[in-house]
Amino acid sequence: MSLTMGSGPFGHAPAGVFAPGMVLIDPYPRRMRGILDGETVVDSARGQLVHEPGRLPRCFYPREDVRMDLLVPSTVAGPPSETLGDSDVWDLRLGDRMVERAALAYPSPPREAARIAGHVALYWRALDRWYEEDQEAIAHIRDPYHRVDALPSSRRVRASLDGVTLAESERAVVIYETGLVPRWYFPRADVRIELEPSDYRSRCAYKGEARYWSATVGDTPHVNIAWTYEAPRQDAARVKDRVSFFNERVDMDVDGIREHRPDGPWADPDWWRYKSFESEA
């Protein structure tokens, strides 16, 4: 889907609506199923995807598509939204299992957001498994406006740190991903330093699960400075088993030109200790 074509928000026949505060609400026709202890809690192809500034999108489903009989009003007040109003929060009880703060709804949204009235969002982490159509979905719901393009490149790319070459290649694959800087993935044979496996893992809804590598440059250890997708999802298939380094923490030269180190959460060498990049809902 494109922002400016067809039913996109700036297309000739927009399917979504804008609410105050730069909030976009789009229909989400993909069938989504959420499972807890083998029980289907939500099964819907009638979701409304809510895009709010500064957060991953959340999908709200008609109550008729949600096992409301499993939801119990929470004793904790729901967080209000400047755009969508006051919220209701539910816990989820299934047999002996209780998941606190499992679902959220805005019972009296403003007129511009009326299409989410009578709809409920299930927090992603509240359920054991999610499926998009018949493919398991991970990390968070996928945004139809988010792209991942993995392209082979013959440009000479060098990653270095403190003057030490970490990797250099003319056969890298670059991923251009919406909202992120280009990421260069090197063949393992073109990595020149010893990589130490890390126990840390992260999951991306678009690329899959990443395993991380640490490295010692000189006498300085650099924890989780690189990563690999061993079983990438379809859009990232070309980077399978390759190694990428954080542009924020190393120097990248592309065809002899030094790129600016971007700022952002990954510039902090301890980002992995306390930051979560997976959606809550």
Secondary structure, 3 states (H helix, E strand, C coil): CCCCCCCCCCCCCCCCEEECCCEEEEEECCCEEEEECCEEEEEECCEEEEECCCCCCEEEEEHHHECHHHEEECCCCCCCECCCECCEEEEEEECCEEEEEEEEECCCCCHHHHHHCCEEEECHHHCCEEEECCEEECCCCCCCCCCEEEEECCCCEEEEECCEEEEEECCCEEEEECCCCCEEEECHHHECCCCEEEEEEEEECCCEEEEEEEEEECCEEEEEEEEEECCCCHHHHHHECCEEECCCCCEEEECCEECCCCCCHHHCCCHHHHCCCCCCC
